Amino acid sequence: MKVSFKAMITNITLIDAPNGEKLVKIDLSEEREVPGPVIMGSGSEIAREVMPVVSQILRSMPGFSGGKVRVPRLTVYLTEDEWEKIINKPNIGEYMEVTFENKEVKMSKPT
């Protein structure tokens, strides 16, 4: 069975492994819509008055701007040698398609 998703590269960082080796850490995240607040008994007068205030507060919170939140999906660690072998290196902000199939993981630029 094949499972795939698209995610944006949100971070590329050079880090130190516990053994002293340098690694390139690549973080992929997905932006998802934040569901609106649900108020039980929404037919009440109080709910209609409070709803706009709750929505305004949620929009003002960090990470909720535009009604979207960033969800981490995959982190890949490469050695410096592996990173240098990549001809077309990925950049922050680019989208990648990640596919899991037959015990293999593949990352590619979406077509």
C-alpha positions, 0 to 999 in steps of 0.5 A: 500500500502506498502513502504519500503527502506533500510538505514544505521544507521549514528548516535546514540546520547543521547540527553536531551528532553525539559522536562529533560528526556534523549532520544536516537536519531537514525539517518538513512541515504541513500547513493545516487549517485551524478548525473554528471554535465549536460552541454547544447550543450555538442557537443561544443569544450568548453564543452569538455574542461571544463567537466573534470575540473568540474568533478574534482572540484565536486570530491574534494568537501566534501560530494561528494567523490566517487560520492555519497551523504548521504541523511537523511531518518528517525530519531527515538527517544527512551526513555532510558527505550525503548532503554534498552528493545532492546536486539540486539541494532543497531550499527552505520554502520548497515543497516535497512529496514524501512517499512510503511504499514497499518499505521504501521512503522517497522524497521528490519535488511535486510535479 
